[in-house]
Amino acid sequence: MAAPIIETCHVACCANRTPNVLSWGRGGLIAYGTCNSVALYDPQEKCVVAVLNGHTGRVNTVQWVHREDCGRETHLVSGGSDSLLIVWEAQDGKFKQYVECVGHTGPVCAVDAIHLDNNKLLIASTASDSTVKLWLYTGSKAECTHTISFGSGFMMDVSLAWLPGSRVPILACGGDDCRIHLYAQCNGQFRKVLSLQGHEDWIRGVEWACVDGDLLLASCAQDCLIRVWRLVAKSRTKRNAQEERTIRMSEDVFTLTQNDASSAFAVTLESVLAGHENKVYGVHWQPPVIKGGDQHQSLSLLSASMDKTMILWAQEEGSGVWVEQVRVGEVGGNTLGFYGCQMSPDGSMILAHAFHGALHLWTQSHGKEGEWSPGVVISGHFNAVQDLSWDPEGEFILSVGSDQTTRLLTPWKRMDQTQPTWHEISRPQIHGYDMQCLAMVGRFQYVSGADEKVLRVFRAPRNFVENFANISGTPLAKLLASSDTVDQPEGASTPALGLSNKAVFQGDLTPKTNEEEGTGFNSVSDRYQESYFHPLTLNEPPPEDHLLQNTLWPEVQKLYGHGFEMFCLASDSGRTVVASACKASKAEHAAVLLWSSTSWRQLQALPCHSLTVTQMAFSPNGLFLLAVSRDRTWSLWKRDDPAATPTNTEPHFSLYTSTRKDTAVHTRIIWSCDWSADNKYFVTSSRDKKVIVWGDCSSSEAIVTPDEPPVIRPCSSILDVGDSATAVSFCPILCPGNRQEYRNETGVTEETEWICHDSRKNRNNQPQCLTHSEVTVCFSGGQRGMRKKPFRFMEVCAAVLLLWTAPLTPG
C-alpha cells in the first residue's frame, strides 16, 4: 500500500507588517511575505497555492520580475531581515530557490528587478545598512556588481527601468533625505545623474512606468503627497519659438556618454497629487498590456495611505489633469492604515495590505463604471499563533494568537465550486492582552486564556449562528437546536477602554426617539455610542472592517483562581470539565485547576508539578487527564468512579501515576502530549528532540483502574526527530484493515507523520516515518499546537486526515 500523503487544505496567513511586502504578478498570483516565508496566493481560487521557505528572518520585501511581453513571470525576488535576497525561479510549475544574494549587512527593505538579454536579471536592493546594491543574476549565481553608499541615510524604495529609446537601465532611489536619487549605467558602472527635490518628508515609494516612449515616475512620501515626474529624451524636447514663450515647468537635464555617443535626458515635475490625509506608503501603476503587438500602459495610478484609504488616480481626457477617480478604504476598528497597494493585471481588482497584515480587496462591479465592492480574501494572525481547537462537530476552527485576537475559520461552501475554501467568518475576541490558550466547551461556547490571571467564557450570538448557517451550508434549524437560543443576544460590542465583550440584545438595536435622545448632550458618556455592533446578513465571508466590529461574541463568565498568566487549557470529551494551568516557577502555582462547565465553579486543584504545566489532554473516554510540564515530567490523573462516591455528583480526579525528575526519560521541557483513539497509549514530545509513546505495555486492554497502578513506560523505541518537537498528535483512527498501528504527527520545523506498531503484537516496535510534508506547504518556524478533527467526522474508509497546525511564528 502506498504511503499516505499529508495534503494541505488551507494556509491561514497574513502579510508581514512592512511596506513593499506584496506583489501581484501578471500570471494572477499574489506573492507576499508572511513571517519567514513567501506565500503565493491565487485570488481566483481564494487560497494559498504554495509557501516558499528559504529565509531565516522576516521577509520584508517581495517583487515579481515582470516580463517585457507582459507574460507570466518566471522569477520572483524576496528580501528579508536575515540580510539575504533570494531569487526564486519557476520549474515544472513550482517555484524553487535558485540563488541567495549575500552582501548586505542589515535587513533588506526593498527590491526590484528587470530582465536583461540572455535570461539574465538586473536586481536592485536597499537595506538598513545604508547601501543600495546592484546584482547580476545569470541563472546559476548572482554577483554584486555595484554598491551605492548613502552614509548615514536610508533608502526606503528602489525602482528599475530602461531609459527612453535605449537599453540603458536607470535606477530611482527614495529615502529619508526627502530626495529621489537617479542612477544610470554608464560604461558598465552606475553613476548618479540627478537628484529630484520636492517632497518634504521621507519618501516611501517610487515606481517607473513607460508611456509612449517616455518614463513616468510616481513617488509618495510621509508629507501626504504624491508626485509624478516625466523623464524624456532631450532630443524630443526641442521646441519652436512659440513654444519657447509658453509657461512651462522647469526641467532638470543630464547627459550620458556611451561609446563616445552622448544622449541628453530631461526630467520635469508632471503633477502633485493631494488627497490623502496621512502618510502615503505605496504607489502602483496599472500593469501594461499588449495591444496590437505593442505594449500599452494605462495612465492609472493607485496609492495607499495610513489614512485607511486607497485612491485610484487618472488623467482627464482633454485637460490631462490628474484627478481622483475612486476612493476606497475601511472605517472604524482599532487598526491603522495601509502599507502598500497593488492592482490586478487587467485592472479590475485592487488590493491593499494593512498595518496589521490584513488584505483588503475591492473588485470593479460589472457594467457599473466607478463602482467598486469589497471582495473575499484570506486572513490570518499577524503574530504567533498560540493555540487552536476544533468545535465538537468538526465544522470550524478557533485559534488564538499573540496578536490579541481569537479567530474562527470555516469552509465556505458555494454552489459553483466543488471544493470549499476556508475563510475567517468571525473574530469572537479582540483583547488587550496577548492570547495564549483556548478550549471548546460546547457547540458554540469556548474558554480562553491570555497573559492575565482571568479565564473568560464566550458564547456565540444569534447573528453569528445565522451567518454561519448561510456560509457553511449547515441548516439553521440544526444549529439552533444544538445551541441555547433562550435569551440569546444578537451580537456583542466592546466598550471604550474595556476588555469585556458586552452582549447586545434586540432591544438595544432599536433606534432612540427624538424625545429619548434629547436636544443636547447630558454627559460626556452620551457623546459615544453604547454599541458599535450592527447585525449583518452574510452569504459570503465578511471583509476586515466587519470582522473587527460586527463579529464579536459576548462574554458570559469570568473564572478567577490562578495567580499568574494563563498558559494552557483542555476540556474533556463530554464538555463537562475544563482544566487550566498558568505560568509557574514554584510548585504552589503549578497546580492544575478543574472547572465545571455547567456551574463554572472550581471543582478542585491538582498539585503535582513544580514548574509550568505546558499542555494537558483528556483521554477520549474522559477517564484520564494527562499533564506535561516544564519540569520535564508528566502526571496522569484518573476520574473517580461515580458509584464509589454517590453523594458527590461533581467529577473528581486523583493522581494515578507520574514520572519523577530522577526517573524521567525526557531531559528538557515537555511541550506537547496526546492520546490514542483507543485510550491505550499517550505520546509526549519535548525540546530534547524525543517523541515517546507511553502505555501499560503488559496489558492488552486500555489503561484501566487496578488496585495497584501499572507501570507506565515507553512502548516503542524512543523517536529522535532531529529538532525540538513542539507539537504532537495521534490520528483519531487506526490504520485501515483493523491493523494495530497508530499514526501520530510531530511538529518540528516541518510536519512529519510516523507510524507505531502495537508492541504486544509480533511486529517490530520501531516507529516508521511515513511522510514529511512538502517544503511548499510547511511552516518555516516551530509549531505550538496541533489538533485533529473529531473522529466521527473523519472519512474512515479513505483514511483522510484533516489536520490543523498552529505556527509558533507570525502568519
N, C-alpha and C positions, 0 to 999 in steps of 0.2 A: 504494500500500500504506500502510495506517495505521501511524503511528509506534509502535514498541514502547513499552510502559509498564513501568517497574520496579514490581514488586509486592513487598510486604513479606511474607515468610514467617514471621518471628518477630522479636520485640524482646526481648532479654535485658536486664533492668534490675531493680535492687532499689530499695528505698525509701531516701530520704536519712536520715542518722543524726541525726534531730531528732524530738522529740515532736510530736504534732498534725499529722503529715505525711500521714496516711492517713484516708480517709473512705469508708464503704460506703453507697451510695445505695439508695433504695427500688426503683429500676429494676434493681438487681442488679449494677451496675458499681461497681468499686472504683477510686477515684481516689487517686493518691498521687504525691508529688513524687519525681522521680529526676533528680538533678543540676539543670539549669536548666529542666527540663520537667515537665509533669504527664502521667503515664501513666494511661490508662483501661483497666483490666484486667477481663476477663469471667471469673469463677471457674468458670462452667459450661463455656465453651469452652476455658478454660485458656490464654488468650493475651491479649496486649495488642492492643486494637482501635483505639487512637488514641494519639498523642503530641501534646500541646498545647505549642507553643513560643511564648513571649512574654516570659518573664523573662530578664534578663541576669545574674542571680545565682542562687545555690542556692535552690530552692523549699523553704521551711521549714514551711509550713502549707497544708493543703487542706481545704475544707469544702463538702459539698453543701448547698444551700439547700432544706431539707425543706419539702414542701407540707403544709398542714393536712388535706388529703383523703387523705394518705398515698400519693399517686400518684407517678409517675415524675418525678424532678426535671428541671427545665429550666434551672437556673442552678447554676454552680459558682464558688466564690471561692478564689483562691490568693494567698499572700503569700510574699515571698522576701527574700533578703539584699540585693537591689537597692532595698530600701525601698518597693517597689511592691505594691499589691494589684491583681489583675486579675479582672474579672468575665467569666466565660465563659457564653455562652448558646447553647442548642441551636437549630439552624436546619437544617431538612431532614435531620434525623437526625445532624448533625455539630455539635460544639461549636466555636464561634468566639469569638475575643477581641472583646469589645464595648467595654469601658471600662477604662482604667487609673486607679487611685485614687492620686494623687500628693500627698504631705503628710508622711509620716513621714521622719525624718532618720536612721533606723537600721534594721537588719534587722527585718522583721516576723516574729513568732514564734507568733502565734495569731490566729484569725479565726473569727467566727460571724455568721450572718445569719438573718433571718426575713422572711417575706412580709408586706407591708402591702397596703392596698387599692390598686386601680387598677394592678396589676402593678408596684408599687414594692417595693424591698428596703431594709431597715434592716440595715446592716452594722457590726459592731464589730470593731476590730482593736487589737492591742497590739504594741509594738515595743520594741527595746532603747534607744530614745530616751526611755524613762520616761514614755511617754504612752499613753493609750487614746483612739482616735478613733472617732467615730460618723459613718457615711456614709449619705447618702440616694441610692439608685440609682433612676433614673427610666427606664432603657432606653437613653437616648442619652447620658447623662452621670451622673457621681457627684460629689456635693458633700459636703465635710466640714462637718457641722452642729454638731459639738461636740467639744472636745478636753479630756480629763481628764489633768492632770499629776500625777505621783506623786513629784516632786522627784528624789531620787537612787535611788528604788526602782524595781523592775521587776515588772510583772505578767506571769505565765507563761501564763495562760489566761483566756479570756473565754467567757461563755455568755449568750444572749439568750432570753427567754420573755415570755409575756403574764401579767400579774398576774391572779389568780383573779377570774373574773366581770367582767373588763374588757378593753378594748383598749389598756391602758397597758403599754408594754414595760418590762421590768426587766432590768438587766444585772448579772451577777455577775463579779467580777474576783478572781483569786487570785494571790498573788505572794510576794516574798521577805520580806515583813514578817509572815508566818505568819497573816495575816488574810484573810477574804473580805469584799470591799467590795461593797455592793449600791447600785446607782444606778437610779433610776426617773425616767421622763419626767414632768415637771410643767410645764404651760403651755408646752409646746414645748421645754423645756430639761431636760437630765438633771442631777439633783442627788443627792447622796449621802444615803441614807436610813438606812443601818445598816452596822456592821462586825461580823462574826462571828468570835469568838475561840475557840480550842480547839487548833488544830494547833500543834506545837512546832518545826516546820521549814518550809522553803519549800513552798508549795502548788504542785503541778504540774498539777493538772487539776480543772476544775469542769464540771458538766453538769446542766441542768434536765430534769425530766420532769413532765408533767401527769397526776395520778392523782385521779380522782373529784372534779375541781374544785379540788383543792389542787395546790401545786407541791412537788416533792421536788428537792432539790439535793444531788448527790453531789460530794464533794471528796476529793482524795487528796494526800498530801504526802510529803516525804522523811523524815517521822517513822515511816514504815512503816504508817500508819493511814489508814483511810477513814472519813469522817464523812458521815452522811445527815441533812440538815436538812429540816424541813417548814415551808412558808410557807402560811398560810391567811388568809382574810378574817376580820377580827376579829369581824364580826357573827355568824359561825358558831361562835365560841368561847364564847358565853355559857353558863355552867354553873349548875345548880341548887345548892341548899345542900349536898346530899350530895356532889356532885362537887367542891365547894369544899374539902371536908375530906379528899379523897384526895390522896396524894402525887403531884405532877406535876413535870415538868421546868420550869425557869424559862423564860419566853418574853421575846423582845425585840419591842417594838411600835413601829411607825412609822405616821405618818398622811400621806396625800396629799390635797391640795386641788386639785380640778379644776373650774373654772367654778362657784366658790362652793359646791361639794359636797365633803365630806370623806369619806375612806374610810380605815379603820384595818386594818392587817395585822399578823400576829404570826408570828414565826419561832421554832421550837423545835428542839432537837437530838433527832432521831429515834433515832439509833443510832450507835455507834462500832464499826467492823468491824476486828478484828485477826486477821491470818492470814498476812500476808506477812512475810518476814524481811529485806527490804531496801527501798530507796526505791520508792514506788509512783508511777509516772509517768502512768498513764492509767486513767480510769473511763469506762464507757459503758453507758447504759441500753438494754435491748432495745427496738427500734423499735416504736412503736404500730401497731396495725392497725385497720381499720374493721370493726366488727361491728354488724349491725342498723342501719346508718346512722350509728352513733356511734363515736367514736374510743375504742379500748380500749388502755390502757397496762399491759403486764405488769410486775409487780414483780420483775424480774430485772436484776441489776447485774453487769457484767463489769469486772474490774480486772486490770491488768498491772503487773509489778514487775521491778526489777533482780535479783530472786532467781530469774529464769528461769521464773517460773510465771504463769499466768493463773488467776483464781478466779472462778467464777460463783456469785453470792450470790442468795438469795431468802428471802422471808418464810415462815416456817412457818405453815401453816393453823391457826387457832385461837389460838395464842400470839402470833403476829405478830412473833416473834423472827427477826432476820436470821441465817441460818446459811449455811455453805459447802455448796454442792451438788456442785460439780465443781471439781477442780483438775487442770490440765494444764500441761505445760512440757517443757523439754528437760534432758537430763542429759549431763554430760561436754562435751568440746570446750574450745577456748580462747576462748570467747566470753563476753560479758557478757549482761545480761538484756534485758527488753523495754521498748521506749519507748512503746508505746501498744497499744490493742486496739479491735476493732470487732466487731459482731455482724450476721449476715445479716438481711434484713428479716423472715424467718419464724422466726428464732432457732435454725435447725438447724445453723448453722456459726458458728464463732468464729475470729477472725484476730488475730494479733499481729505487729508488726514489731519486729525486734530491733536491738540496738545496732550490729551490723554490717550492717544493712539487709535481712537475710533475712526472708521472710514465713513465718509458721507458721500452718497452717490445721488445725483439727480439725472433724470432722463427726460429728453425733449418729447413732449406729447405729440403723437402723430396727428398731423393735419392742423395743429394749433401752434402757429409760429410765436415764439416768445414765451410759451408756457412750459414750465419745467416742473416735474413732480419727483418726490423722493423715491429712490429705488432701494431694493433689498440687497444688503451686503452681509458679509460675515463679521463677527466681532470676537473679542477675547479680552482676557485680563491684560492690563498694561504693567503688571508687576507679578511677582512669583505667585503661582497657583499653589495653595497650601493644602487643600482637601477637596474632596468631591464625593457625591453619593447618588446612587440611583433611587428613584422613587419605588415603592413596593411593587408597582405594576410594570416597571421596566419601560416606561414611556417617556421619561425625561430625566435629565441630569441636573443636579445642583452643584455648583462649585463656589469656593471662597478663595480669596487671594489677598496678598499684601497691598493690593490697590484699594482695599477697604470696601470691596463690593462683594455681594452674593449674586451669582448669575444663573439663570435657568435656560437650558438648551433642550430643544426637542426637534424631531424630524418634521419638516414641512411637507405635507402630502398634497400634491397637485394632480389634477385630472390629466394634464397634458404631459406629465413626467412619470416614467415608470419607477425611477429611483428617487426617493425623497432626499432632501438635503437638510442638514442640521443648521439651526439658527437660534440665536438668543431671542426669546419672546418675553422675558420678564427679568427685572433686576430687583428682587424682593427686598434687598437691604443695601443701602448706601450709608456707610458708617463713618465714624470719626476716628476709629482705631483700625489697625491692620487686622484683617480676619485670619483666623488660624484653623478652625475646625467646624464641622457640622455633622449632623446625623438626622436622617429621616425618622419620624415617629408617627407617620400616618400617610394617607394618600396625598394630602395637601398640607402637611404640617412638618416642621423641622425645628431643630435646636441648633444654635450657632454659638461659637465662642470666638472671642477676639483677644487682643492684647489688653484685656481688662479682667476684673475678677468676677464679672457677672455673665451668666448664661442667659440667652434670650430665646424665647419661643415665638415662632411666627406661624400664621395660618393664612392660607390663600383667600383672597376676597372673591366675591361673586363675579366681578368683571373679568378677573383672570380666568376663572373656570370657563366662562362663556367663550372667551377668546381662544383658550387652549383647545376647546372643542372644535372651533372653526378651523384652526391651523393644523391640528394633528389629525383631524378626521374622526375623532372619538365621539360617539353620540353623547350629547349633553345630558340626556336623562341618566345615562350610566354614570357620568361623572358626579352629577348632583346626588345620586343615590349613595355614592361612596364617600361623600363629604357631608359635614354637618351644615345644613343650609338654614338652620334656625338662627335668626338674628345675625345672619352673615352680612358683614359690611360690603359696600360696593368697591371700596379701594382703601388706600392709605396715603397719608401725607406726613412729611417730617416738618415740624415747626421750626422757625428760625432759631438758630443756636441750640437745637435739640438733637438728641441721638436716638430717640424712640419714635418709631412709626406709629402715628395715631390713626385709628380706624375712622373712615369716612362713610357714613350711612346715607341712605337715600334721602333722608330729610335734610342732611347737610348740603345737598346739592341744589335745593330749591332756592331760586333767586329771592333775595330780600326785596320787600316792597319799599316804595319811597318813604313811607312812614317809618319803617324799621331802620332804613339806612340813615334817615335824618338829613339835614342840610349841611352838616359840617362834621368835623372830627371831634369826638368827645374825649378821646385819649390818644396817646401815641400808638397803642396797640391797634386802634381802629384803622390806622393807615396801611396795615398789612393784611393780606388775605389770611383767613384761618386755614384754608385748604387750597393747595395748588393742584389737586387731583381733578382730572376731567375724564369721565368714563369714555372709553373708546370701543367701537365695534370693529374688530380686526379680522381680515381674511388672509392676511399675509404678515410676516414678521414686521414689527414696528421699527421705525428709524431711531437713531440715537437719542434725539430730544424727547421722544415719547418714553423710551426706556428709562430715562433719568427721572421723569416727572410723574408718569401715569401708571407705572407697573409695580409699585412698592406693595409689600404685604404688611398688614397690620401686626404689631407686636402684641401678643396676648399674655405673656408671662415673663417674669424675671426670676432667675434662680440664684440665690446667694449661698455661699458655703466655702468657696475657695479663697485662699489668702494671696494668691499670685495670679499672673496672667494665664489664661486658658491655653492648653496645648493640644488635647485630643478628646474625641467623643466617640461613642459607639452605642448602638441600640440593638436589642435582641430581635429575633425573627418575628415575635409576636407583637412588637412595637409597644411593649408594656413597661420596659425598663430601659433607662438611659444611664450609661456610665460616663463619667467625666474625670479628667485629670488636668492638673495645672503644672506650670513650671515649678521645679523644686530643687533646692540644694541641700535640704535636710529631710530626714525621714518623716518628720511631723507634718510636712506639707506635701509629701509624695503619695498620700493615700488616695485611692480611687473612691469617688462618691457615686452612689447609686440613687437614682430618682425614679419616682413613679410618674409615668406619662399620663395618668388619669387625674391624679390629685396634685401633681407637681410638688409632692412632699419628698424631702430627703429620706431615703429608706435606711441607708447605713453607709459607713465608711469602711473601706477595705485596706488596712495598713499592711505593707509588706516591703515595699521598695524604699531605698534611701535617696534616690535621685529621680528626676523627671520620668514619668511614665510616657513613653513616646507614641505608643499605639495600643489599642485594645480591640479584641474581636470576640463576639459571642459565637458559640458553636451553632450550626444550623438548627439543631433541635432545641436550642435555648437553654441547655442544662449547664453549660460551662462558659466561663468568661476567662479569656486569656489576656494577660497584660505583659508588655515588654518594656524595658526601661533603659535609661542612660547608665544605670549601674551595672549593665552587662548581664542581667539576669531576667528570667521570666517567671511569672506566677500563674497558677491555674486555680480558678475558683469554681466551686460547684454549687448549684442551686439546691437548697434543702428540699427533701421530699415533702410536699404539702400535707400528705397523710400523716406524717410524723408530728406535725405541728398544726393541728386542726384549728387552734384558736388564733393563729397568725395567718391572716389572709393575704398579707403582702409578701412578695418574693424575698427570700433571704439566702445569702451566699456565704459559704465557708471556704477557707483555704484548703484546697485539695492536695496540691503539691507545688513545689517551686525549686528553682536552682539557686545555689549559693555562689558567692564570689569565688570561693576556693575550689568549687567543682564545676563552675560554668565553662561551657565549651567556647562560647563567644568571648573574644578578648577586647572588643571595642563596643561602642554603643550599639544596641539592637534597635534598628529603625522600624521594622515592619513585621507583621505576623498575619496569618490567615488560617482558616480551617478547610479541610477537605469536605466534600459534599456529603460523605457518609459518616462524618463525625469521628473517624478513626485516627486521623492524623492532623497535626498542625505544623506550619512551617514558619521559620523565623529567618530574617535577613539582617545583616549587620555591616557596619563600616569596616570590619575585618575581612571583607570580601567573601564571607562564608554564607551559604544558604543551607539550612539544616531542616530536614523533615523529622519530626518527633512523633512518638506514639508508644503505646504499650505493645511492643512487638511480640510478646509471648501470647497475646490473645488474638483470636480470630474475630472478635466482636468489636463494636465501638467501645470507646472509653466508658466504662460503667462505674458502679459505686460498690466495690467490695469492702469488706471490713478493714483490710489493710490496703492503703493506696498503692497501686502498682508503681514500679519504677519506670518513669517515662524517660526514654533515651532515644538517641538518633536511630532512625530506622533505615537509613541508607548511607552510603558514603557521603561524607561532607563535600558539598559542592563549592568549589572555588570559582567565582565568576570573574575574577581578574580586576575588579574595581569595587568601590563601595556600593553595596547593594542596598538601595534606599527604599525600595518598594517591592512587595512580593504578593502574589495572589494565586490561589488554586482555581482551576477551572471548575465550574459548578456542576459538571457532568463527568462521568467516567468515559474512558475510551470506548469507541464503538465495538460491538461484538461482545459486550459483557466481560471484557478483559479487566483484570485487576491492575490497572495502570492509572496514574494520576498526572495530569498536566498542571504545571504552575508556571506563571510568568514572572520574570525578575526584571526590575527596573534598575539599570545602572546608567551609563551614558547612552546605551541603546537598549532596545527591548529584546529579550531572549526568551524563547519557550523551551522548557525542559520537560522530560517525561520520567516518572519514577515508578518502578515496578513494586508490587506488594512483596515485601521481603519474606513473607511466610510462604510464598509460592516458590516453585522450583525455577527461579529466574535469577539472573544476576541483578543485584540491587544497586548497581551503579547507575546514577542518573544519566540519561542520554539527552544531548542537545538536539532538539527538533529543528529549530529555525531561529535565525536572527532577523529582526525587522530590517528592511532595506534602508540604506542610508538616506534615501529620498523621502522617507516618511517619519523617521525617528527624531527625537529631540536632541539638541546639541548640549543640553545641560542635564544635571541629575534629575531624578523623578522623586517627588514627595509622596504621591499617593497612586494607588491603582485599585480600581473597583470593577467587579464583574457584574454583568447583567443578571437579574434574578433568574433562577433556574427554570421556572416553569414557562418562561418566555423565550428560552433558547430553542433553536431549531435542532432538536436532538438527533434526528436522522442524519442530517448533513454535518453535524458536529461543528456548527458555525459558532464562533466565539466573538461576541461584540464586547470589546474591552475598552475602557476609558482610562487614560493615564493623565496624571497631573504633573506638568513640568515644574521643577524647583526654580526655574529661571523665568523671567517675564515672557509673556506672549504665549 
